[in-house]
Amino acid sequence: QFISILSHELKSPIAAISNYLKLMEKRIAGNDIEAYDEFIKRSQIRIKDMEKLIFDLLDLTRIESGEKKRELSPVRIDSVINESLANFSEDILKRNISVEKNIAEVEIQADKTEIEIIVNNFISNAIKYNIDGGKITIGLTTGDGAVKFAVGDTGIGIGEKDIGRLFKEFSRIKNEKTMNISGSGIGLSTVKKIISMYNGSVNVESEPGKGSVFSVILNKQG
């Protein structure tokens, strides 16, 4: 299954990039390099998708194999959120998405890489499955020895029957609204494995056409 998913997800972008390069090699738009800006832009998007897939696969295999050594230390989750938003700022601006934050200064005993995987996946999905001109809401609160992190969007939403499939490995919700959105179905399954390491829980509230809210509760002691 792993090989099948990997070959399928990489085959399409590699073929697309190869075609763009062949067209540029033949100088079909002349010798002005600016005439090929669109080809270059599309190729960069494809490469970015492949990088995301490879990083997701590496995260999953390291966690499942036990090869990833956990390094627990005090981690400021609010700082991780702000770093993630900065990394995705170009995508947010491109889609004209507004971001509303209500995040407290929260420190947790954790592996920073694991927290980054959770935060990046939630924010990335809130952008990908949102509508142009939509909104993302991010909340971070603490109490009773636990931390609650939630990300909401105003996107395409998820049907009730599909919510249970979200965190299964290599499972993607495929319909007419998601067919052009890239993804491997690996990110959320990795997130769930990490959450279990903190004796935590994850919850999804969603309705088609009205957006989704993904929330996670983590034990502050790691």
C-alpha positions as CSV (number, residue, x, y, z in Angstrom):
1,Q,0.0,0.0,0.0
2,F,2.9,2.3,0.9
3,I,4.6,1.8,-2.5
4,S,1.3,2.1,-4.4
5,I,0.4,5.5,-2.8
6,L,4.0,6.8,-3.2
7,S,4.2,5.9,-6.9
8,H,0.7,7.2,-7.6
9,E,1.2,10.5,-5.8
10,L,4.6,11.2,-7.3
11,K,3.9,10.1,-10.8
12,S,1.5,12.9,-11.8
13,P,3.6,15.9,-10.6
14,I,6.8,14.5,-12.1
15,A,5.1,14.0,-15.4
16,A,3.7,17.6,-15.3
17,I,7.1,19.1,-14.5
18,S,8.8,17.0,-17.3
19,N,6.2,18.3,-19.8
20,Y,6.8,21.9,-18.7
21,L,10.5,21.5,-19.1
22,K,10.1,20.0,-22.6
23,L,8.0,22.9,-23.7
24,M,10.6,25.3,-22.4
25,E,13.3,23.4,-24.1
26,K,11.5,23.7,-27.4
27,R,11.1,27.5,-26.8
28,I,7.5,27.3,-27.8
29,A,6.9,30.9,-26.5
30,G,10.1,32.3,-27.9
31,N,13.3,33.2,-26.2
32,D,11.9,35.7,-23.6
33,I,12.3,34.0,-20.2
34,E,9.3,35.9,-18.8
35,A,7.1,34.1,-21.3
36,Y,7.7,31.0,-19.3
37,D,6.8,32.4,-15.8
38,E,3.6,30.4,-15.7
39,F,5.4,27.1,-16.4
40,I,7.9,27.9,-13.7
41,K,5.2,28.8,-11.2
42,R,3.2,25.6,-11.9
43,S,6.4,23.5,-11.6
44,Q,7.2,25.0,-8.2
45,I,3.7,24.2,-6.9
46,R,4.2,20.6,-8.0
47,I,7.6,20.4,-6.3
48,K,6.1,21.8,-3.1
49,D,3.4,19.1,-3.1
50,M,6.0,16.4,-3.6
51,E,8.1,17.8,-0.7
52,K,5.1,17.8,1.5
53,L,4.3,14.2,0.6
54,I,7.9,13.0,1.3
55,F,8.1,14.8,4.6
56,D,4.7,13.3,5.7
57,L,6.0,9.8,4.8
58,L,9.2,10.4,6.7
59,D,7.3,11.5,9.8
60,L,5.0,8.5,9.6
61,T,7.7,5.9,9.1
62,R,10.0,7.3,11.8
63,I,7.2,7.3,14.4
64,E,5.9,3.8,13.4
65,S,9.4,2.3,13.4
66,G,10.4,3.8,16.7
67,E,13.5,5.3,15.1
68,K,12.6,8.8,15.9
69,K,14.2,9.7,19.3
70,R,11.9,12.0,21.3
71,E,13.5,15.0,22.8
72,L,11.2,16.4,25.5
73,S,11.7,20.0,26.6
74,P,9.6,23.1,27.4
75,V,7.9,24.2,24.1
76,R,5.9,27.4,23.6
77,I,2.9,26.3,21.5
78,D,1.9,29.9,20.8
79,S,5.3,30.4,19.3
80,V,5.0,27.3,17.1
81,I,1.6,28.6,15.9
82,N,3.0,32.0,14.9
83,E,6.0,30.3,13.1
84,S,3.6,28.1,11.2
85,L,1.4,31.1,10.2
86,A,4.6,32.9,9.0
87,N,5.5,29.8,6.9
88,F,2.1,29.7,5.3
89,S,1.7,33.4,4.9
90,E,2.2,33.3,1.1
91,D,-0.6,30.8,0.7
92,I,-2.9,32.7,3.1
93,L,-2.4,36.0,1.1
94,K,-2.8,34.2,-2.2
95,R,-6.2,32.9,-1.2
96,N,-7.2,36.2,0.5
97,I,-7.9,34.3,3.8
98,S,-8.2,36.2,7.0
99,V,-6.8,34.8,10.3
100,E,-8.3,35.4,13.7
101,K,-6.2,34.3,16.7
102,N,-7.1,33.9,20.3
103,I,-4.0,32.2,21.7
104,A,-2.6,32.3,25.2
105,E,1.1,31.9,26.0
106,V,1.2,28.2,26.7
107,E,4.2,26.1,27.5
108,I,4.2,22.3,27.4
109,Q,6.7,19.6,28.0
110,A,7.0,18.1,24.6
111,D,9.0,17.2,21.5
112,K,9.0,20.4,19.4
113,T,9.0,18.5,16.1
114,E,5.9,16.6,17.2
115,I,4.0,19.8,18.1
116,E,5.1,21.4,14.8
117,I,3.6,18.4,12.9
118,I,0.2,18.8,14.7
119,V,0.1,22.6,14.2
120,N,1.3,22.6,10.6
121,N,-1.2,19.9,9.6
122,F,-4.2,21.7,11.1
123,I,-3.2,25.1,9.6
124,S,-2.3,23.6,6.3
125,N,-5.6,21.8,5.9
126,A,-7.5,24.9,7.1
127,I,-6.0,26.7,4.1
128,K,-6.2,24.0,1.5
129,Y,-9.9,23.1,2.2
130,N,-11.0,26.7,2.7
131,I,-12.7,29.0,0.2
132,D,-11.0,32.0,-1.4
133,G,-11.7,35.0,0.9
134,G,-12.5,32.6,3.7
135,K,-11.5,32.7,7.4
136,I,-9.4,30.7,9.8
137,T,-9.8,30.9,13.5
138,I,-7.1,29.6,15.9
139,G,-7.6,29.1,19.6
140,L,-5.1,28.0,22.3
141,T,-6.1,27.7,25.9
142,T,-4.9,25.8,29.0
143,G,-6.3,24.5,32.2
144,D,-6.5,21.4,34.5
145,G,-3.0,20.3,33.4
146,A,-4.0,20.1,29.7
147,V,-3.8,22.3,26.6
148,K,-6.5,22.7,24.0
149,F,-5.5,23.8,20.5
150,A,-8.2,24.3,17.8
151,V,-8.3,25.4,14.2
152,G,-11.5,26.3,12.4
153,D,-12.2,27.2,8.8
154,T,-15.0,28.4,6.6
155,G,-14.3,25.8,3.9
156,I,-15.9,23.0,2.0
157,G,-16.6,20.9,5.2
158,I,-16.8,17.2,5.7
159,G,-19.8,14.8,5.7
160,E,-20.6,12.9,8.9
161,K,-19.9,9.6,7.3
162,D,-16.5,10.7,6.2
163,I,-15.2,12.1,9.5
164,G,-14.4,8.7,10.9
165,R,-12.1,8.0,7.9
166,L,-10.0,11.2,8.3
167,F,-7.3,9.8,10.6
168,K,-6.8,6.4,8.8
169,E,-3.5,6.0,7.0
170,F,-3.7,6.8,3.2
171,S,-7.3,7.7,3.5
172,R,-8.5,10.8,1.6
173,I,-12.0,12.1,1.2
174,K,-12.6,12.2,-2.5
175,N,-15.4,14.1,-4.1
176,E,-15.9,16.8,-6.7
177,K,-14.8,19.5,-4.3
178,T,-11.6,17.8,-3.3
179,M,-10.5,16.3,-6.6
180,N,-8.1,19.1,-7.4
181,I,-6.7,19.5,-3.9
182,S,-3.4,17.7,-3.5
183,G,-2.8,15.4,-0.5
184,S,-1.7,11.9,0.5
185,G,-4.0,11.1,3.4
186,I,-0.9,10.7,5.6
187,G,-0.8,13.9,7.6
188,L,-3.7,13.4,9.9
189,S,-2.9,9.7,10.7
190,T,0.5,10.9,11.8
191,V,-1.1,13.6,13.9
192,K,-3.3,11.0,15.7
193,K,-0.3,8.8,16.5
194,I,1.5,11.8,18.0
195,I,-1.6,12.9,20.1
196,S,-1.8,9.4,21.6
197,M,1.8,9.9,22.9
198,Y,0.5,12.8,25.0
199,N,-2.5,10.8,26.3
200,G,-4.5,13.3,24.3
201,S,-7.6,13.3,22.2
202,V,-8.7,14.8,18.9
203,N,-12.1,16.0,17.8
204,V,-13.6,17.1,14.5
205,E,-16.8,19.2,14.0
206,S,-17.9,19.8,10.5
207,E,-20.7,20.3,8.1
208,P,-20.5,20.3,4.3
209,G,-20.4,23.8,2.9
210,K,-20.0,25.4,6.3
211,G,-16.4,24.6,7.3
212,S,-14.7,22.5,10.0
213,V,-13.1,22.8,13.4
214,F,-10.3,20.5,14.4
215,S,-9.4,20.5,18.1
216,V,-6.8,18.6,20.1
217,I,-6.3,18.2,23.9
218,L,-2.7,17.4,25.1
219,N,-1.3,16.5,28.5
220,K,1.0,19.4,29.5
221,Q,3.5,16.9,31.0
222,G,4.2,15.2,27.7
